[in-house]
Amino acid sequence: MQVFKFGGASVKDANGVKNVASVLQKVGYKNTLIVVSAMGKTTNALEVVINNYFNNKKELHSAIQEVKKYHNAILLDLFDDEKHPSFKKTAALFDELRSFLEVNKSPDYSFVYDQVIGYGELVSTVIISEYFDFIGIKNDWVDAREHIKTDNYYRRGNVNWEDTQNLITKNFNKSVLNITQGFIGSDTNNFTTTLGREGSDYTAAIYAYCLNADSVTIWKDVPGVLNADPRYFENAQLLNKISYREAIELAFYGASVIHPKTLQPLQQKEIPLYVKSFLNPEAPGTMVGKELVIEPNIPCFIVKKDQVLISLSSLDFSYIVEENISEIFSLLHTYKMKVDVIQNSAISFSVCVDNIYNNLDKLLLHLKAKFKVTCHEHVSLYTIRHYNENAINQLEKGKTILLKQLTEGTVQMVTT
């Protein structure tokens, strides 16, 4: 088995769908599972639907229609006849979405989010599966929710590996080309759950683990894993090979090319991961595997925007000790803050966090009861792996440094 994952950028329009078919014809698709994301910016558009559902009901219908109209345009470009079954199948999914929003009684935003957002992947995979059949690439459409079981931590479901393994082992036909959705699973009550934003890479890894796949390939609009995001850094270079450990480090620090959870199941079974370009599918790309030495050995730059730096000190100039730190981390956990950097001295403690769930005000109110608090919002966190002095100087130029931390192999800076 081989597992391919195609992201939203690769299927943003009809030409993208046709290109995916072309990629398969060039590289082969025997014994293959394809994991596909929502098309283009559909996830963002469905987030507008969710927001309107809670805050602006009069715009709800038009927001859904915009998403449907976008997909219908792709269908019209792919199929000559509006009577093609793909139109009916996608229309049925949008009817299902409307029906849920009409009957739902839950006020839980995260629950509603997961029930709505997954329709992007469902519609995307139906269209692609139907188009492949249309051009003679026979395939099975698979509902990932029937295989990937999670808890009910909506918007960031935790995989039940035993149940997932059993369902995939019993119900997966390895002998055909399979097409399924990234990002989604289901809980014990069969409500849709999601694996976290950009979780389609993780879906590919889950299936690869459970199927004992030979490899996973993530198809991107870049040549492979680069040493820097070309949107923020000039002269980004391709990394030909990196180890699982290095890839996990890069993902942890925020490299967007690989989802942080993706590497863990692959590493356990030593399944190699390839990151390749869907624009140039026969190029080698980047290989991620066991005990590979980074090639070439150059500094790797990562930036995370819109972070929050919180600095704490004791009100009476007493030491920040284990009891204080334990309490601080308990509050960070309670308010679901993702911690990216910590730094402490005798009487101060600083932490750079990602305010994913918009709980910052609540957290600060709680902290101010016991500590003197300074907060810098909308800061940037820069990380350099395999740094040298030239790389540090290059990054510091023209920036105000609020926090700097060097360890062996890694330097991190918080800047305004």
N, C-alpha and C positions, 0 to 999 in steps of 0.2 A: 504493500500500500504506500502511496504517496499522498500527502495532504497539501493542497494549494489554498492560499487565502488571498482573495482580491478585495481591496478596500473600496470605499465610496468613490474616490477619485478615478478609479479604473473603470467604473460603470456609471459615470455621471450623465451619459447620454447614449443614444443609439450607437454611435461610432465606438464608444467605449465597450459596449456589450459585444459588438462585432469583433473588436480587437481581442477581447478575452477568448472568443472562439478561435481567433487566429493564433493566439499564444498556445492554446491547447493543441491545435493542429501542427504547430512547429515543434513543440517539446514532447508531445505524446500525453495521452490521458488514460492509458490502461490502468485498471485497479487504482483509481484516483477518487479522492473526495475533495470537492471544492467548497470552501467556506466563503460566503459573500456578505459584505456589509450593505447597509442602506445606500441607495444611489445618491451621489453628490452630497448636497447639504440637506438631505431629507430629515436627518435626525434633528437638526436645528429647526426645520420647519415644523416638525411634530412637537418640539418644545414650545413653539408659539401656540399650537393647538392646546397643549396642556395649560399654558398660562391663561389663555382665553377661557378655558373651561372653568378655572377657578376665579378669574378676575374680570373677564369681559365677555360674558355669554353671547352678547349680540354679534360678536365677531367670530364666534366659534365655527359656524357653518362655512363661512367664507374661507377660514383658515384651512379647514379640511378640504374644501374644493380646490384650493391652491395646490395642495399636495397631490390630489387626484389628477388635476390638470397637468401637472409636471410629468407624472408617470404616463398619462394617456398620450402625451406628445411623443414620448419615447416609443410607446407601443405603435403609434401610427407610422413612425419612421422604420420600425422593424418588420411590420406585417402589412401586406397589401390590402387585406380584407378586414374590416371592422367586425366581421362575424367570427373572426378567429377566436378560439376558446380562451385565449389569454385575456381578452377584454372582459369577458364574463367572470373569470376567476379573480382578477384584480378588483373588479367592481364589488364582488362578494366580500372581499377583505375590507374594503372601505365601508360597506354596509355593516359589517361586524363591528368595526371601530365605532361607528355612530351609535349602534345599538348599545354597546358598552357604556358610552358616555350618557345615554338617555336613562339607563336603568341603575347605574352605579349609585350607591348610597354612602360609600366610604369617603370621609373627608381627608384621608391620609394622602398627602401629596406624593410621597415616594411610591405608594401602592399604585395610585393612578398613573404615575409616570411610567412604571414598568408595563402596565397593561396597554398603554397607548404607544410607547416609543418603539416597541418591537415590530409594529406593523411596517416600519421602513424596511427591515430585513425580510419580512414575509413577502411583501410585494416585490421587492428586488429579486428574490430567488425564484418566485413564480415566473416573472417575466423572462429571466435568463434561462430557466429550465424549458419554458415553452419555445423560446427562440432556438435553443440548441436542438430540440426535437424538430423544429421547422426546417433547419438546415441539415438534418441527418445525423446529428450527434446525440445518440440515444442516451438517456439518463434517467435516474430516479430522483424525484424531489423528496427530501427528507425534512421532517419537522424536528428541529433541534430540541424543542421542548419535550419531546417524547423520549429523549436520550439523556440530556444533561439535567440532573436533579440537584437542587440547591436548597438551602434554608430560606426563610422568608425575610432575609435582610435585603429589602427592596433597594434597588439601584446599586447594590454591591454584594450580590449573592455569593455565598460560600458553597463550593461544590461538595456534594455528598459523593465521594469517590466510589464507595462500594456500590451504591445504587446505580450510579452512572455507568460503571464498568459492567455491571450485570445487564443493564438494558442495551448497551451497545453490543455486547457479546451475543445476546440472544436475537437482536432485531436488526442487525446491519448486514447488508448484502455486499460483500467485498468484490464480487465479480463484475460489477457494473460501475459506470461513472455516477457518483452521487453528488447532489448539490444541496447544501444546507445553509442555515443562517448563522452568522456570527453573533456574539453579544448576548443571546437570549438562552434561558433555560426555564425550568418551572419548579415550583415548590411542591410539598406533599399534597396540597389541595389543588394542584394543577393550575394555579395562577402563574402567569408569566413573571419571571424574574430576569434581571439583567446582571451582567458580570462586571459592571463598571464601564465608564466611557472608554472607548477604544478597545473594548473587550473582545473583538473578533479574532485578534491574534491569539488570545487565550483560548478561545473556542477551538481553534485549529490545533493547539497544543493538547487540549483535553482529548480530542478525538484521536490524535496521533498516539498519545499515551495508551489509551484504551484499545486501540487497534494494533499496537506494536508496529507502527508505521516505519518505513525505511527512512523517510525524511519529511520535513515541512518546508515549504517555500512560501514566503510572503512576497507578493508582487506589489511593487511600489512605483511611484513616478520619479524615483531617484535611482541611481545606478546600484545602490546597495547601502550598507551602513557607512555613513560619512563621519569624518572626525569633528564635524560641526554642522549645525543647521544653516544651510545656505541663505535662509531668510534673514538671519541675524549676523552671520560671519562671512567675510570674503574668503575666496580661495579654499573652499572646503575640499577635502581629499577623500577618496574612496579607501576604506579599510578592506583589504582582501581577505584577511582571516582574523578572527578573535575567538577567545575561549568563552565557554559558558560563563565563567566567573567574571570576565571582563564585561561581557554583555549585560550580566545582571547588575554589575556596578554602574554601568552607563544608564541602564533603565532606571535604577533606583534614584540616581541623581537627576533624572528627568529627560533623558534622550528619548525623543518621541518616535523613533523609528521602530522600536520594539516595546511591546507592553510589558510592564514590570513582572506580571505573573507568568508570562509566556515561557520563560526559560526553565522554571523549576521542574515541571513534569518532563520536559524534554531531557534535562540533565539527568534525571533519575534513570532513564532508560537509554541514555547516550544516543538520542535521536538527533542527527545533525539538522541545523536550521540554515536555510539559504534565504538571503534577502536579495531579490533581483528586480530588474526594471521590466515592467510590462510594455514599455516602449522599445526595448531592445532585449527580447527574451532569451536570445542565445548567448548574451554576454555572461561572464562567470558570476558577477555580483560579489556578495560577501558570504563566506562560510563561517558559521558559528558551531564550534564543536568542542570536544574534550581536549583539554591541555594544549590548545593551540596558542602559539606565541603571536601577539598582535603584530600585524604586518600591513603597512610599515609602522615602525615604532615612533609615532609622532604624538604631540599633545592633542587631546580631545577636549573640545569646548562644549559646554552645555549651559543653557540659560533657562530659568523659570521666571516668567513675568508675573506681576500682580501678586506678589507674596506679602506677608505681614511679618515684621520684626517686632517682637515684644521683649522689652528689657525690664527685669524686675530687680529690686533691691529691698532689703529689709527696712522697715520703718524706723527701727531703733539701732541700725548699724550692726546688728548681730549677724553671725555667720549664716550663710545659706547652707544648711546641712541636709543630711539624707531625708529627714522628716519633711522638710520644706519641698525638696525635689520630688519626693513621692506624691505629695499633695498636688503639686503643679502638674505632674503627669496624669494624675487621676482626673483633674479638671480638663486637660487637653483631650483625654479619652472621652470624657462625658460629653464634651461639645464637638467631638468628631473632627478635631484638628489634625491634619497630616503634618507631622514634624519632619522638617528637612535638615535643619542644623541646630545644634545646641552648643552653648559655650557658657562656662561658669567660672567665677572667681570666688574669693572668700565671702564677699558680701553682695555679689550680683549674679544674675542668671539671665541669659538671653536665649531666645528660641525663635527660629524663622519657621513660619507655618503657612500652610495652604488652607485658606478659609473656604473650603468647598461647600460647606452646608450653611454658610452665612450666619454663624453663631458667634461672631467676634464680639459684638456688643455685650452679649450675655457673659461670655468668658471674662472680658475686661472688668465688668461689674463685680464678678466674683473675686477676681484677683486683687482688686483695689481694696477689698476688705482687710487684706493682710499684708500687702506689699505696696511699695512705691512703684508705679507702673509708667513706662514710656512706650508708646506704640507708634511705629512707622508703617503706614499702609502703602500699597502700590509700589513696593520696592522690587528689585530684581535680584535673583540669586544666581550667581555665576559659579560654575564648577569647572576646573581643569584637571583632567586625568593625565598622568605622565607629564607633568608640568616641567618647564625650565624657566629660568629667569626672564628670557625674552618673551615667553608666553604670558607670564605674570605682568610684565611691564606693558605689554601690548593691551592687555585687558584693563589695567588700572587707568590707562591714559584718559583724561577728561572726565573721570567719574569721582563721586564722593563715596568713600568707603565707610560704611557703618559698622561692618564686622568682617574680620578676616581670620581664616583658620587654615593652617597647613598641617597635613599629616603625610606620612610616607606615600608618595604617589598621587596625592590629591590635594588641591587647594580650593577653598570655597570663599567667596566674597559676597556680601550683601551690599548693594549699592542703590543710591537714589537715581 
